[in-house]
Amino acid sequence: MGGAASAGHLVHLVRSGRARTRRELQDVTGLSRSALLQRIDLLTGTGYLRAAGVHRSTGGRPPALLEFNTRHRLVLAADLGATHARTALVDLAGQVLAEEYAEIDITDGPAAVLTWLGDRFDRLAGAADGDIAGIGLGLPGPVDHRTGRLVEPPIMPGWHDFGVREHLHDRFGVPVLADNDANLMALGEHTAGHPDCPALVLVKVATGIGAGIIVDGAPFRGVDGGAGDIGHIRIPGHDDVRCMCGATGCLAAVASGRAIARQLDDAGFPTRTSREALARLRAGEPLAQHLTRVAGRLVGDVLATVVCLVNPGVLVLSGDFADTHFVTGVRETLYQRALARATRHLDVRTGRLGDRAGVVGAAAMVADALYSPDAIDDRLAAHPG
């Protein structure tokens, strides 16, 4: 059943919108009418495709429409940050059906955090009206996507090379995929708002700083998951500021939420965390506003290089400090330092999904992997009925 006219390929054509009627599927694949109908019957019988009304008629009998069944299975998704976590039950179209938010401490280590996460997933899965296809997980550090293991994450002691996927698979018995949180936020924003954009960059500024890059609809991860780790680019003139990674002068050490909190605290405004710095900013504290705008300028300076290198169509500013004075600072230096050609068609915006971008992206990662043509064909070969 393999090849460009396989059952799995038919699902891909319908899911992508390339073909939505039997006639369109026949035109694209070249299948005979009988072979096509046999495969469509299989796919509707197993729940991959479903009827979706009829197409507007231009004369004669209107053709019946097919659509991908976005409730064929559901996805458990989590976006773990340094100090918070969002868990969600998401359908295959990225619609969040149920979610929870909680404060965590990622430095508690993988065993404690993943056990806590498993309990949250148990609760969401217990309330699900449908089977779980898989689990998608966003983590605040470089992730080797092939293995799901973190690679020397600067703010996650004890997590390096830990078997995150194996830990959750042993508990739930479903496929588990993991990626860097900024990658998944970028994928979520791309899927929900910019599916036709060939290159998108998302920058997350919260406790730390990271970036996700989407090229041709998929995250660009680099050799071992380190692409987009802009928080550890060195900033001249800040050699006296030590970063959590052990180096000095990193962008995250001078322009992240944690850095703004430290600067406020040093100036006599007791501020322990990024969230407390954000609270001072929203309360109108002038120094917090100034420091946030300066941080934005520093990030904008780095992004000028990123924009010239990647030439994205969309730059999404996300995280706790989106929609603040930070964005003003980014724009000031980005447009000043980057080539006019690189920004001529650049759309700089804040994220449309807000705090949900990570879980939507995690669900999209799982759906893309488990509903690829090959994956569907393999499942149908194993269980054809």
VOBA-1610 file (N, C-alpha, C; in pm, whole numbers, padded with zeros to 5 digits, always signed):
BEGIN
Met+00083-00121+00000Met+00000+00000+00000Met+00086+00125+00000Gly+00218+00107-00009Gly+00305+00223+00000Gly+00305+00305-00127Gly+00384+00414-00125Gly+00397+00497-00242Gly+00313+00622-00236Ala+00319+00700-00346Ala+00255+00831-00349Ala+00103+00822-00358Ala+00048+00702-00371Ala-00098+00687-00374Ala-00145+00598-00260Ser-00064+00582-00156Ser-00101+00497-00043Ser-00213+00561+00038Ala-00271+00483+00126Ala-00375+00535+00215Ala-00321+00650+00300Gly-00200+00633+00349Gly-00140+00740+00429Gly-00121+00867+00350His-00086+00852+00222His-00069+00970+00137His-00203+01039+00112Leu-00310+00961+00100Leu-00443+01022+00084Leu-00479+01108+00206Val-00447+01058+00324Val-00473+01136+00446Val-00392+01266+00442His-00267+01256+00400His-00183+01375+00391His-00242+01477+00295Leu-00292+01432+00182Leu-00350+01524+00084Leu-00473+01595+00140Val-00556+01520+00210Val-00676+01580+00269Val-00638+01671+00385Arg-00548+01625+00471Arg-00508+01704+00588Arg-00443+01836+00547Ser-00365+01835+00440Ser-00297+01956+00395Ser-00386+02047+00313Gly-00504+01998+00275Gly-00596+02079+00195Gly-00571+02072+00046Arg-00477+01988+00003Arg-00447+01978-00140Arg-00559+01911-00219Ala-00632+01824-00153Ala-00744+01756-00218Ala-00850+01727-00113Arg-00977+01757-00148Arg-01083+01739-00048Arg-01201+01660-00102Thr-01201+01625-00229Thr-01307+01542-00285Thr-01246+01417-00349Arg-01329+01321-00374Arg-01280+01198-00438Arg-01220+01228-00575Arg-01284+01318-00648Arg-01234+01352-00780Arg-01097+01417-00772Glu-01080+01508-00676Glu-00950+01574-00660Glu-00843+01473-00621Leu-00876+01380-00533Leu-00779+01277-00494Leu-00742+01189-00612Gln-00840+01158-00696Gln-00812+01075-00813Gln-00723+01149-00912Asp-00747+01280-00929Asp-00667+01360-01021Asp-00521+01368-00974Val-00501+01385-00841Val-00366+01402-00788Val-00289+01270-00789Thr-00357+01161-00752Thr-00286+01034-00734Thr-00284+00947-00858Gly-00381+00963-00949Gly-00390+00876-01065Gly-00449+00740-01035Leu-00504+00721-00915Leu-00565+00593-00879Leu-00691+00568-00961Ser-00720+00443-00984Ser-00849+00409-01045Ser-00960+00437-00946Arg-01081+00453-00996Arg-01194+00483-00909Arg-01214+00374-00803Ser-01204+00249-00845Ser-01226+00139-00750Ser-01118+00134-00642Ala-00991+00153-00683Ala-00882+00152-00584Ala-00895+00269-00487Leu-00932+00387-00540Leu-00949+00503-00454Leu-01061+00481-00353Leu-01176+00433-00401Leu-01289+00413-00311Leu-01257+00308-00204Gln-01181+00208-00240Gln-01142+00105-00143Gln-01058+00167-00031Arg-00967+00254-00068Arg-00881+00315+00034Arg-00957+00419+00117Ile-01045+00492+00054Ile-01126+00589+00130Ile-01216+00515+00228Asp-01275+00403+00185Asp-01358+00325+00277Asp-01276+00277+00397Leu-01152+00235+00371Leu-01065+00193+00480Leu-01037+00308+00576Leu-01008+00425+00521Leu-00971+00540+00604Leu-01089+00598+00680Thr-01208+00595+00622Thr-01325+00641+00697Thr-01366+00537+00801Gly-01349+00410+00765Gly-01383+00304+00861Gly-01293+00301+00981Thr-01167+00338+00963Thr-01073+00341+01075Thr-01063+00478+01139Gly-01142+00573+01090Gly-01153+00702+01159Gly-01053+00808+01121Tyr-00968+00783+01020Tyr-00872+00884+00980Tyr-00938+00999+00904Leu-01035+00964+00819Leu-01108+01064+00742Leu-01256+01057+00779Arg-01326+01167+00754Arg-01470+01170+00779Arg-01537+01261+00676Ala-01668+01239+00659Ala-01745+01321+00565Ala-01757+01463+00620Ala-01758+01560+00528Ala-01763+01701+00570Ala-01860+01780+00483Gly-01974+01722+00455Gly-02072+01793+00375Gly-02042+01782+00227Val-02089+01881+00152Val-02069+01878+00008Val-02007+02008-00039His-01936+01999-00150His-01873+02115-00212His-01978+02194-00289Arg-01958+02326-00299Arg-02050+02408-00378Arg-02052+02358-00522Ser-02172+02337-00572Ser-02187+02280-00706Ser-02178+02388-00813Thr-02112+02352-00923Thr-02110+02440-01040Thr-02199+02383-01150Gly-02286+02292-01111Gly-02374+02225-01206Gly-02369+02076-01183Gly-02485+02013-01175Gly-02488+01870-01149Gly-02485+01843-01000Arg-02460+01718-00967Arg-02460+01674-00828Arg-02337+01728-00756Pro-02354+01797-00641Pro-02237+01852-00571Pro-02150+01741-00514Pro-02017+01753-00529Pro-01927+01648-00480Pro-01918+01647-00327Ala-01910+01528-00270Ala-01896+01512-00126Ala-01755+01550-00083Leu-01746+01619+00030Leu-01617+01662+00084Leu-01567+01563+00189Leu-01436+01549+00194Leu-01371+01471+00299Leu-01285+01564+00384Glu-01268+01528+00510Glu-01177+01605+00595Glu-01103+01511+00689Phe-00988+01556+00733Phe-00909+01482+00831Phe-00984+01486+00964Asn-00994+01372+01029Asn-01063+01364+01158Asn-00971+01410+01269Thr-00988+01534+01311Thr-00897+01593+01410Thr-00919+01536+01550Arg-01022+01454+01567Arg-01044+01387+01696Arg-01017+01236+01685His-00945+01196+01580His-00911+01054+01565His-00839+01003+01689Arg-00747+01083+01738Arg-00680+01060+01866Arg-00653+01198+01927Leu-00611+01200+02051Leu-00579+01325+02120Leu-00432+01322+02164Val-00379+01438+02198Val-00239+01450+02236Val-00229+01511+02376Leu-00143+01455+02459Leu-00105+01517+02585Leu+00018+01603+02559Ala+00011+01730+02597Ala+00121+01823+02567Ala+00161+01898+02693Ala+00289+01931+02701Ala+00338+02009+02815Ala+00444+02106+02768Asp+00440+02225+02826Asp+00542+02327+02803Asp+00604+02358+02939Leu+00725+02307+02961Leu+00793+02327+03087Leu+00889+02445+03076Gly+00878+02540+03167Gly+00971+02651+03175Gly+01058+02637+03298Ala+01138+02738+03325Ala+01224+02734+03443Ala+01144+02737+03572Thr+01032+02812+03570Thr+00955+02831+03694Thr+00807+02802+03678His+00765+02753+03561His+00623+02728+03540His+00604+02611+03444Ala+00482+02559+03442Ala+00449+02452+03348Ala+00304+02466+03305Arg+00280+02441+03177Arg+00144+02433+03126Arg+00125+02295+03066Thr+00023+02226+03110Thr-00010+02094+03055Thr-00146+02104+02988Ala-00166+02025+02883Ala-00290+02040+02807Ala-00326+01911+02736Leu-00455+01897+02711Leu-00509+01795+02623Leu-00548+01866+02495Val-00492+01823+02381Val-00506+01897+02255Val-00549+01801+02145Asp-00638+01849+02057Asp-00675+01762+01945Asp-00575+01779+01830Leu-00596+01706+01721Leu-00499+01702+01613Leu-00501+01826+01525Ala-00595+01918+01552Ala-00596+02046+01483Ala-00534+02156+01568Gly-00487+02121+01688Gly-00426+02219+01776Gly-00523+02289+01869Gln-00646+02242+01877Gln-00743+02303+01970Gln-00720+02248+02110Val-00701+02339+02205Val-00680+02300+02345Val-00815+02266+02406Leu-00830+02141+02451Leu-00956+02093+02506Leu-00962+02107+02658Ala-00847+02097+02722Ala-00837+02113+02867Ala-00693+02149+02898Glu-00671+02227+03004Glu-00534+02268+03036Glu-00522+02301+03184Glu-00399+02296+03231Glu-00367+02333+03368Glu-00237+02412+03367Tyr-00224+02500+03463Tyr-00102+02581+03478Tyr-00055+02571+03622Ala+00075+02565+03641Ala+00128+02556+03777Ala+00268+02613+03783Glu+00308+02659+03901Glu+00445+02701+03926Glu+00528+02576+03957Ile+00647+02568+03898Ile+00738+02458+03926Ile+00879+02514+03942Asp+00972+02429+03975Asp+01113+02465+03977Asp+01187+02357+03899Ile+01231+02391+03777Ile+01294+02293+03690Ile+01422+02237+03751Thr+01482+02310+03846Thr+01606+02263+03910Thr+01580+02153+04012Asp+01453+02118+04036Asp+01423+02004+04124Asp+01471+01873+04062Gly+01499+01876+03931Gly+01554+01759+03864Gly+01450+01678+03790Pro+01495+01591+03698Pro+01402+01521+03610Pro+01310+01423+03680Ala+01359+01350+03776Ala+01273+01250+03841Ala+01153+01316+03908Ala+01178+01421+03986Ala+01070+01489+04057Ala+00975+01559+03960Val+01031+01632+03864Val+00948+01711+03772Val+00866+01619+03682Leu+00925+01513+03630Leu+00852+01424+03539Leu+00749+01338+03612Thr+00774+01306+03738Thr+00672+01236+03818Thr+00553+01327+03840Trp+00581+01453+03873Trp+00474+01552+03888Trp+00398+01568+03756Leu+00472+01575+03646Leu+00410+01592+03515Leu+00322+01471+03481Gly+00369+01352+03512Gly+00292+01232+03486Gly+00159+01232+03559Asp+00160+01283+03683Asp+00035+01292+03758Asp-00063+01388+03691Arg-00013+01499+03638Arg-00098+01594+03564Arg-00153+01529+03438Phe-00069+01456+03367Phe-00114+01388+03246Phe-00219+01281+03278Asp-00201+01211+03389Asp-00300+01111+03429Asp-00438+01175+03445Arg-00440+01291+03507Arg-00567+01359+03529Arg-00631+01403+03397Leu-00550+01459+03306Leu-00601+01503+03177Leu-00648+01383+03092Ala-00568+01276+03092Ala-00604+01158+03013Ala-00731+01093+03067Gly-00749+01097+03198Gly-00867+01037+03259Gly-00995+01108+03219Ala-00983+01237+03186Ala-01101+01314+03147Ala-01118+01321+02995Ala-01029+01255+02920Ala-01031+01265+02774Ala-01142+01182+02715Asp-01208+01238+02615Asp-01310+01166+02539Asp-01245+01114+02411Gly-01158+01017+02426Gly-01085+00964+02311Gly-00951+00908+02356Asp-00888+00831+02266Asp-00759+00770+02296Asp-00646+00870+02280Ile-00537+00846+02350Ile-00418+00932+02343Ile-00324+00879+02236Ala-00291+00964+02139Ala-00199+00924+02031Ala-00054+00928+02078Gly-00020+01029+02157Gly+00117+01045+02200Gly+00131+01164+02292Ile+00254+01187+02334Ile+00288+01295+02426Ile+00391+01385+02360Gly+00370+01517+02369Gly+00465+01615+02321Gly+00512+01701+02436Leu+00642+01724+02444Leu+00699+01792+02560Leu+00799+01899+02517Gly+00780+02021+02565Gly+00874+02130+02544Gly+00959+02151+02667Leu+01090+02165+02648Leu+01185+02176+02760Leu+01273+02300+02742Pro+01307+02369+02852Pro+01382+02494+02841Pro+01534+02475+02830Gly+01575+02402+02728Gly+01717+02379+02705Gly+01736+02311+02571Pro+01861+02296+02525Pro+01886+02229+02397Pro+01848+02080+02405Val+01770+02034+02308Val+01723+01895+02305Val+01769+01829+02176Asp+01829+01712+02188Asp+01859+01630+02071Asp+01728+01563+02031His+01667+01611+01924His+01533+01565+01886His+01530+01416+01855Arg+01641+01360+01808Arg+01644+01218+01774Arg+01627+01131+01896Thr+01682+01173+02010Thr+01678+01092+02131Thr+01584+01148+02238Gly+01546+01276+02223Gly+01464+01340+02326Gly+01542+01375+02450Arg+01674+01370+02445Arg+01757+01399+02563Arg+01815+01540+02557Leu+01820+01603+02672Leu+01877+01737+02680Leu+02029+01730+02670Val+02084+01834+02607Val+02228+01840+02585Val+02285+01958+02663Glu+02343+01929+02779Glu+02407+02030+02863Glu+02321+02156+02879Pro+02200+02142+02931Pro+02112+02259+02948Pro+02163+02350+03059Pro+02185+02479+03031Pro+02249+02567+03130Pro+02169+02587+03258Ile+02035+02587+03249Ile+01955+02619+03368Ile+01886+02496+03425Met+01931+02375+03385Met+01861+02253+03427Met+01960+02150+03484Pro+02015+02176+03601Pro+02111+02080+03660Pro+02047+01942+03679Gly+02120+01840+03639Gly+02073+01703+03655Gly+01995+01649+03537Trp+01964+01732+03438Trp+01883+01688+03325Trp+01966+01640+03206His+02094+01670+03202His+02175+01634+03086His+02168+01484+03059Asp+02130+01448+02936Asp+02128+01311+02887Asp+02027+01221+02962Phe+01934+01282+03033Phe+01833+01202+03102Phe+01731+01149+03000Gly+01686+01026+03019Gly+01591+00963+02926Gly+01448+01010+02947Val+01422+01133+02905Val+01289+01192+02924Val+01183+01109+02852Arg+01207+01076+02728Arg+01108+01000+02650Arg+01083+00863+02712Glu+01191+00796+02750Glu+01177+00663+02808Glu+01096+00667+02938His+01124+00768+03020His+01056+00783+03149His+00904+00792+03130Leu+00862+00878+03038Leu+00719+00897+03017Leu+00657+00781+02937His+00732+00723+02845His+00680+00609+02769His+00654+00490+02861Asp+00744+00466+02956Asp+00726+00355+03049Asp+00597+00372+03129Arg+00560+00496+03156Arg+00440+00520+03237Arg+00312+00517+03154Phe+00318+00569+03031Phe+00194+00585+02954Phe+00183+00492+02833Gly+00294+00435+02788Gly+00288+00338+02680Gly+00253+00395+02544Val+00275+00525+02523Val+00249+00588+02393Val+00377+00658+02347Pro+00387+00688+02216Pro+00506+00760+02169Pro+00522+00894+02239Val+00647+00928+02270Val+00679+01054+02337Val+00783+01128+02253Leu+00755+01254+02223Leu+00849+01339+02149Leu+00881+01462+02234Ala+01005+01506+02228Ala+01048+01623+02306Ala+01130+01716+02220Asp+01123+01846+02251Asp+01200+01945+02178Asp+01220+02065+02269Asn+01305+02155+02226Asn+01325+02281+02297Asn+01196+02361+02300Asp+01170+02430+02412Asp+01042+02501+02427Asp+01025+02611+02323Ala+01131+02684+02291Ala+01117+02791+02191Ala+01088+02734+02052Asn+01147+02619+02019Asn+01116+02554+01892Asn+00966+02523+01882Leu+00911+02471+01990Leu+00770+02433+01987Leu+00678+02554+01990Met+00719+02659+02059Met+00641+02783+02053Met+00639+02838+01911Ala+00756+02833+01845Ala+00764+02879+01707Ala+00677+02793+01616Leu+00680+02662+01636Leu+00598+02572+01556Leu+00449+02598+01579Gly+00413+02623+01705Gly+00274+02654+01735Gly+00227+02781+01667Glu+00307+02886+01675Glu+00270+03012+01610Glu+00264+02997+01458His+00359+02922+01403His+00360+02898+01258His+00235+02822+01216Thr+00202+02715+01287Thr+00087+02632+01253Thr-00043+02710+01262Ala-00058+02789+01369Ala-00184+02857+01395Ala-00203+02985+01314Gly-00092+03056+01286Gly-00109+03187+01225Gly-00036+03213+01095His+00070+03135+01066His+00154+03166+00950His+00194+03038+00876Pro+00099+02951+00843Pro+00136+02822+00784Pro+00204+02832+00649Asp+00186+02943+00579Asp+00247+02958+00446Asp+00380+03034+00449Cys+00422+03077+00568Cys+00548+03152+00579Cys+00666+03056+00568Pro+00758+03076+00471Pro+00869+02982+00453Pro+00974+02988+00562Ala+00982+03101+00634Ala+01081+03112+00742Ala+01026+03202+00851Leu+01022+03149+00972Leu+00972+03223+01088Leu+01069+03208+01203Val+01092+03316+01276Val+01176+03312+01395Val+01093+03360+01514Leu+01097+03285+01622Leu+01033+03326+01748Leu+01139+03343+01855Val+01129+03453+01928Val+01220+03479+02040Val+01138+03480+02168Lys+01177+03397+02262Lys+01110+03390+02391Lys+01198+03458+02496Val+01140+03557+02563Val+01212+03623+02673Val+01128+03606+02799Ala+01180+03529+02890Ala+01115+03506+03019Ala+01227+03503+03123Thr+01234+03397+03203Thr+01347+03385+03296Thr+01478+03383+03219Gly+01480+03315+03106Gly+01595+03313+03016Gly+01556+03367+02881Ile+01642+03343+02781Ile+01617+03388+02644Ile+01650+03273+02549Gly+01559+03247+02456Gly+01584+03145+02354Gly+01510+03180+02228Ala+01541+03111+02120Ala+01475+03136+01992Ala+01445+03004+01923Gly+01336+03004+01848Gly+01300+02890+01764Gly+01295+02935+01619Ile+01342+02851+01529Ile+01347+02884+01387Ile+01269+02779+01308Ile+01172+02824+01230Ile+01094+02734+01146Ile+01129+02762+01000Val+01173+02660+00930Val+01207+02670+00788Val+01128+02564+00713Asp+01051+02609+00613Asp+00969+02518+00532Asp+00879+02430+00620Gly+00821+02491+00723Gly+00721+02424+00805Gly+00773+02336+00916Ala+00906+02326+00932Ala+00963+02239+01035Ala+01070+02313+01115Pro+01086+02280+01243Pro+01192+02344+01322Pro+01331+02315+01265Phe+01414+02419+01260Phe+01555+02400+01226Phe+01629+02385+01359Arg+01685+02267+01382Arg+01739+02234+01514Arg+01891+02236+01521Gly+01958+02235+01408Gly+02103+02223+01411Gly+02145+02078+01430Val+02273+02057+01458Val+02329+01921+01466Val+02277+01845+01587Asp+02272+01907+01704Asp+02228+01836+01823Asp+02128+01916+01906Gly+02048+02000+01839Gly+01943+02073+01909Gly+01982+02209+01958Gly+02100+02258+01922Gly+02147+02385+01976Gly+02112+02507+01895Ala+02048+02491+01778Ala+02012+02607+01696Ala+01913+02695+01772Gly+01931+02827+01761Gly+01841+02920+01827Gly+01878+02955+01969Asp+01989+02903+02019Asp+02027+02930+02159Asp+02096+03066+02169Ile+02021+03172+02135Ile+02080+03306+02130Ile+02108+03363+02269Gly+02051+03304+02371Gly+02075+03355+02506Gly+02219+03348+02549His+02301+03271+02479His+02441+03257+02519His+02538+03314+02416Ile+02487+03406+02335Ile+02574+03490+02253Ile+02635+03597+02342Arg+02765+03619+02330Arg+02835+03715+02418Arg+02807+03858+02374Ile+02783+03944+02471Ile+02754+04085+02447Ile+02873+04169+02492Pro+02938+04244+02404Pro+03054+04325+02442Pro+03019+04425+02552Gly+03116+04446+02641Gly+03098+04544+02747Gly+03032+04491+02873His+03006+04360+02877His+02940+04302+02995His+03019+04185+03050Asp+03150+04194+03043Asp+03235+04084+03087Asp+03233+04064+03238Asp+03174+04158+03311Asp+03166+04144+03457Asp+03040+04071+03503Val+02954+04032+03408Val+02828+03967+03444Val+02839+03818+03411Arg+02827+03734+03514Arg+02840+03590+03493Arg+02704+03527+03465Cys+02703+03438+03367Cys+02581+03367+03327Cys+02572+03233+03400Met+02453+03175+03405Met+02435+03044+03468Met+02510+02934+03395Cys+02546+02959+03266Cys+02620+02858+03192Cys+02768+02855+03232Gly+02811+02955+03311Gly+02950+02962+03356Gly+03032+03066+03282Ala+02985+03112+03166Ala+03055+03214+03090Ala+03015+03353+03142Thr+03075+03455+03085Thr+03040+03592+03123Thr+02990+03668+03000Gly+02902+03765+03026Gly+02856+03852+02919Gly+02753+03794+02825Cys+02690+03681+02860Cys+02587+03621+02774Cys+02464+03711+02768Leu+02395+03708+02655Leu+02273+03787+02639Leu+02173+03757+02751Ala+02157+03631+02787Ala+02062+03595+02893Ala+02102+03653+03028Ala+02232+03671+03047Ala+02280+03723+03176Ala+02257+03873+03190Val+02235+03942+03078Val+02221+04088+03085Val+02085+04138+03037Ala+02003+04052+02971Ala+01880+04104+02912Ala+01757+04016+02936Ser+01768+03909+03014Ser+01654+03822+03042Ser+01572+03877+03158Gly+01459+03810+03185Gly+01380+03848+03302Gly+01458+03832+03431Arg+01540+03726+03439Arg+01623+03707+03558Arg+01723+03821+03572Ala+01779+03867+03459Ala+01876+03976+03464Ala+01811+04107+03507Ile+01691+04134+03457Ile+01620+04256+03497Ile+01589+04251+03646Ala+01549+04135+03696Ala+01521+04120+03839Ala+01646+04148+03921Arg+01761+04096+03876Arg+01886+04119+03949Arg+01923+04266+03951Gln+01906+04332+03838Gln+01940+04475+03831Gln+01848+04559+03920Leu+01721+04524+03925Leu+01629+04594+04015Leu+01667+04571+04160Asp+01702+04448+04192Asp+01741+04415+04329Asp+01867+04491+04369Asp+01964+04497+04279Asp+02089+04569+04307Asp+02065+04718+04327Ala+01957+04771+04264Ala+01926+04914+04273Ala+01841+04947+04395Gly+01815+04847+04480Gly+01739+04874+04602Gly+01591+04843+04593Phe+01547+04775+04486Phe+01408+04734+04473Phe+01403+04582+04487Pro+01375+04532+04605Pro+01381+04387+04628Pro+01300+04308+04524Thr+01371+04231+04443Thr+01309+04156+04332Thr+01384+04025+04318Arg+01316+03915+04343Arg+01382+03785+04343Arg+01374+03713+04210Thr+01264+03731+04139Thr+01240+03648+04019Thr+01200+03733+03899Ser+01202+03667+03783Ser+01156+03731+03660Ser+01011+03776+03672Arg+00927+03696+03735Arg+00786+03731+03751Arg+00769+03854+03839Glu+00852+03866+03941Glu+00845+03985+04027Glu+00891+04109+03952Ala+00990+04092+03865Ala+01033+04205+03781Ala+00921+04247+03687Leu+00851+04149+03632Leu+00738+04178+03544Leu+00627+04250+03619Ala+00604+04211+03743Ala+00501+04277+03824Ala+00537+04423+03849Arg+00664+04451+03875Arg+00708+04591+03894Arg+00691+04669+03764Leu+00721+04606+03653Leu+00706+04671+03524Leu+00560+04708+03499Arg+00470+04616+03524Arg+00329+04641+03499Arg+00268+04737+03601Ala+00333+04751+03716Ala+00287+04848+03815Ala+00334+04989+03783Gly+00416+05002+03676Gly+00459+05135+03633Gly+00588+05184+03696Glu+00668+05095+03754Glu+00795+05135+03814Glu+00888+05188+03703Pro+00929+05315+03709Pro+01011+05373+03601Pro+01141+05299+03575Leu+01211+05256+03681Leu+01337+05186+03660Leu+01312+05052+03589Ala+01207+04982+03626Ala+01174+04856+03558Ala+01146+04881+03411Gln+01076+04989+03381Gln+01048+05024+03241Gln+01177+05052+03165His+01267+05127+03228His+01394+05162+03164His+01478+05037+03139Leu+01492+04953+03242Leu+01575+04834+03228Leu+01518+04737+03123Thr+01387+04730+03117Thr+01323+04642+03019Thr+01347+04692+02877Arg+01341+04821+02858Arg+01365+04877+02724Arg+01511+04859+02683Val+01603+04876+02778Val+01744+04853+02749Val+01767+04707+02713Ala+01702+04616+02786Ala+01713+04473+02755Ala+01663+04446+02613Gly+01554+04509+02576Gly+01501+04493+02441Gly+01600+04539+02336Arg+01669+04648+02363Arg+01769+04697+02267Arg+01883+04597+02250Leu+01927+04537+02361Leu+02035+04438+02352Leu+01991+04316+02271Val+01868+04270+02297Val+01815+04157+02220Val+01797+04196+02074Gly+01749+04317+02049Gly+01731+04364+01912Gly+01862+04368+01835Asp+01970+04401+01905Asp+02101+04405+01841Asp+02141+04265+01791Val+02118+04164+01876Val+02146+04026+01836Val+02053+03981+01724Leu+01926+04020+01735Leu+01829+03979+01633Leu+01857+04041+01497Ala+01925+04154+01494Ala+01962+04212+01365Ala+02050+04115+01287Thr+02140+04049+01357Thr+02225+03948+01292Thr+02142+03827+01251Val+02053+03782+01341Val+01968+03666+01310Val+01883+03693+01186Val+01825+03812+01178Val+01738+03846+01065Val+01819+03851+00935Cys+01939+03905+00940Cys+02022+03909+00820Cys+02064+03769+00777Leu+02082+03679+00873Leu+02126+03543+00843Leu+02012+03456+00792Val+01895+03463+00856Val+01783+03375+00824Val+01688+03437+00723Asn+01675+03570+00726Asn+01581+03643+00639Asn+01438+03591+00653Pro+01385+03590+00777Pro+01249+03539+00797Pro+01142+03635+00747Gly+01023+03580+00724Gly+00910+03665+00689Gly+00838+03716+00812Val+00847+03640+00923Val+00781+03677+01048Val+00879+03661+01163Leu+00884+03761+01251Leu+00960+03755+01375Leu+00860+03771+01488Val+00844+03666+01568Val+00748+03667+01677Val+00822+03690+01809Leu+00777+03790+01886Leu+00831+03818+02018Leu+00734+03759+02120Ser+00783+03668+02202Ser+00695+03594+02291Ser+00757+03583+02430Gly+00684+03521+02519Gly+00731+03507+02656Gly+00673+03614+02747Asp+00716+03614+02872Asp+00660+03703+02974Asp+00672+03850+02938Phe+00777+03887+02864Phe+00802+04029+02840Phe+00752+04077+02703Ala+00677+03994+02632Ala+00609+04042+02512Ala+00501+04140+02556Asp+00467+04232+02469Asp+00367+04336+02499Asp+00411+04429+02612Thr+00541+04453+02625Thr+00593+04549+02724Thr+00691+04643+02654His+00757+04728+02734His+00858+04819+02682His+00972+04744+02611Phe+00984+04614+02640Phe+01085+04532+02576Phe+01072+04536+02424Val+00949+04527+02374Val+00926+04524+02230Val+00973+04654+02165Thr+00948+04766+02232Thr+00994+04896+02180Thr+01145+04896+02165Gly+01214+04844+02266Gly+01360+04839+02260Gly+01411+04752+02148Val+01345+04636+02127Val+01384+04547+02017Val+01373+04618+01883Arg+01260+04682+01859Arg+01238+04749+01732Arg+01341+04860+01708Glu+01378+04932+01814Glu+01472+05044+01800Glu+01604+04999+01738Thr+01661+04890+01792Thr+01792+04849+01741Thr+01783+04754+01622Leu+01677+04674+01616Leu+01665+04580+01504Leu+01663+04654+01371Tyr+01575+04753+01359Tyr+01564+04824+01231Tyr+01683+04917+01206Gln+01750+04955+01312Gln+01868+05041+01296Gln+01989+04961+01249Arg+02003+04837+01298Arg+02125+04759+01273Arg+02113+04662+01156Ala+01994+04613+01129Ala+01980+04513+01022Ala+01975+04582+00886Leu+02015+04508+00784Leu+02007+04559+00647Leu+01861+04587+00611Ala+01839+04695+00539Ala+01702+04728+00497Ala+01641+04615+00414Arg+01724+04550+00333Arg+01674+04440+00250Arg+01622+04325+00337Ala+01686+04302+00452Ala+01646+04191+00539Ala+01518+04219+00615Thr+01483+04346+00633Thr+01363+04382+00709Thr+01250+04436+00621Arg+01275+04446+00491Arg+01177+04508+00401Arg+01043+04436+00407His+01046+04303+00413His+00922+04225+00415His+00906+04151+00548Leu+00971+04203+00652Leu+00966+04138+00783Leu+00846+04188+00863Asp+00768+04095+00914Asp+00655+04125+01000Asp+00696+04096+01144Val+00716+04201+01224Val+00753+04185+01365Val+00626+04197+01447Arg+00597+04095+01525Arg+00473+04093+01600Arg+00487+04013+01728Thr+00393+04031+01820Thr+00388+03946+01938Thr+00304+03824+01905Gly+00322+03718+01983Gly+00256+03593+01953Gly+00105+03600+01968Arg+00034+03533+01878Arg-00112+03532+01884Arg-00163+03427+01981Leu-00082+03325+02012Leu-00127+03216+02100Leu-00096+03241+02246Gly-00011+03340+02274Gly+00024+03368+02412Gly+00088+03249+02480Asp+00044+03219+02604Asp+00104+03111+02683Asp+00073+02973+02627Arg-00018+02963+02532Arg-00054+02833+02476Arg+00035+02790+02360Ala+00122+02876+02313Ala+00200+02845+02193Ala+00279+02715+02209Gly+00337+02694+02325Gly+00420+02575+02345Gly+00342+02446+02338Val+00225+02441+02401Val+00148+02316+02399Val+00086+02293+02261Val+00048+02400+02191Val-00004+02385+02055Val+00108+02332+01964Gly+00228+02386+01980Gly+00341+02337+01901Gly+00379+02194+01935Ala+00371+02157+02062Ala+00401+02019+02103Ala+00303+01923+02040Ala+00175+01961+02038Ala+00074+01875+01976Ala+00095+01865+01826Ala+00134+01976+01762Ala+00162+01974+01618Ala+00280+01882+01587Met+00382+01884+01671Met+00498+01796+01652Met+00455+01650+01655Val+00370+01615+01751Val+00323+01477+01763Val+00236+01440+01644Ala+00143+01530+01608Ala+00053+01501+01496Ala+00130+01484+01366Asp+00228+01570+01341Asp+00306+01560+01218Asp+00383+01429+01211Ala+00433+01383+01326Ala+00510+01258+01327Ala+00421+01136+01316Leu+00313+01132+01392Leu+00230+01012+01399Leu+00127+01002+01287Tyr+00105+01114+01216Tyr+00010+01112+01105Tyr+00079+01143+00973Ser+00207+01112+00965Ser+00277+01118+00837Ser+00229+01001+00752Pro+00242+01009+00619Pro+00197+00896+00534Pro+00257+00763+00575Asp+00388+00759+00602Asp+00452+00632+00638Asp+00399+00577+00770Ala+00379+00667+00869Ala+00331+00621+00999Ala+00190+00563+00989Ile+00105+00629+00911Ile-00032+00578+00893Ile-00029+00444+00819Asp+00051+00433+00714Asp+00058+00309+00638Asp+00109+00194+00724Asp+00206+00222+00811Asp+00259+00118+00900Asp+00151+00070+00996Arg+00072+00163+01052Arg-00033+00124+01145Arg-00142+00045+01074Leu-00178+00086+00954Leu-00282+00015+00880Leu-00233-00125+00839Ala-00106-00138+00807Ala-00052-00271+00772Ala-00055-00364+00893Ala-00031-00307+01011Ala-00031-00389+01133Ala-00172-00421+01179His-00264-00324+01159His-00404-00342+01204His-00496-00290+01092Pro-00517-00368+00988Pro-00590-00320+00871Pro-00740-00298+00894Gly-00796-00353+00999Gly-00940-00344+01019Gly-00982-00222+01096
//
